[in-house]
Amino acid sequence: MSVKSEILNILETNKGKSISGQELADMLSVSRTAVWKSINMLKQEGYIIDSASNKGYSLSSDSDVLSEEAMRLYLRNDYKSIPIYVYKTLPSTNTRAKEEAINNGVHGTVIASEEQTGGRGRFGRDFFSPAGTGIYMSIILKPKLEISDSVLITTAAAVAVCRALEKFSDKKAQIKWVNDIFMDGKKVCGILTEAVTDFESGTVESIIAGIGINVKTREEDFPHELKAKAASVFSGEEGFALRNRLAAEIINNILSCCENLDKKEFLSEYKDRSLILGKQITYTKNNHLHEAQAKDIDSSGGLVIETSDGRTETLHSGEVSIKSY
């Protein structure tokens, strides 16, 4: 670990408290000059570090830069040693995570970025990912699933994200099958799961769970086409410096769900949070739009529907919307 990373770890652990330059130098067995250089580098990266004569350095409680050091502070003990890579910018965290998975990336590896220049949603859509206001991260999972059961990861991840959001917000989090999280009627999070498969054995080698959350994106900053349907978890000064804690809580929840994936205990909660069960919906199949009623979520996370001619079918993928009248 570099001197800069070690200083950041100390400052994050003591956020809001002052630590003298000499104290930091003694703790790390480095010179005061090395401490000063590292502090300046951190300031250039966007960290809000207050410094005062006779007091030392203090990481402001308003500082909200995503970092491995800060996320790791809030991880459960069982997950403290997982690999975490945080970037200033990436085209896509899912793409980077797939590269890592192919190169033997281990279960629980996290790829996060302050922004994405080519963030992707389902069906190749763009995912709006501006710098400094969201959480854009991907987790490599190795759940030992058949390809047909991989949708379970998406449902588990959706529940994990909802639990984390409600820990820090008083808003109710709901799920639009299969991968969108809504608060107050607007989308605040999208989940994109992609599999790295072994076609010979028919098993999933890795699943990349990509999560994009509008944490504190201002309403006026959303593109015009998204303003009517997208929103942020927090507004104004609410949740100003919560991104590292929220990211860690999501990681904790997802890895915990994966430990007991075969028990499928999260499915009942997924149903309870559903925005569409019991509603008339439209869905796309074979490039045609159909109408149906959403009846249930099956044991594999599929959406059970009753078609307009009375047949029961199960959807495992596709675009679903609540029918508007």
TAQUI-V760928 format. One record per helix or strand of 2 or more residues. SS is the DSSP state (H for helix, E for strand). FROM is the first residue (numbers start at 0). LEN is the number of residues. If there is no record, write none. Layout:
ss:SS from:FROM len:LEN
ss:SS from:FROM len:LEN
This chain:
ss:H from:2 len:11
ss:H from:20 len:8
ss:H from:31 len:13
ss:E from:48 len:4
ss:E from:55 len:4
ss:H from:67 len:6
ss:H from:76 len:3
ss:E from:83 len:4
ss:H from:92 len:10
ss:E from:109 len:4
ss:H from:121 len:3
ss:E from:133 len:8
ss:H from:146 len:3
ss:H from:150 len:18
ss:E from:172 len:4
ss:E from:179 len:4
ss:E from:185 len:13
ss:E from:202 len:12
ss:H from:218 len:3
ss:H from:223 len:3
ss:H from:242 len:17
ss:H from:260 len:3
ss:H from:265 len:7
ss:E from:279 len:6
ss:E from:287 len:10
ss:E from:302 len:5
ss:E from:311 len:4
ss:E from:319 len:3
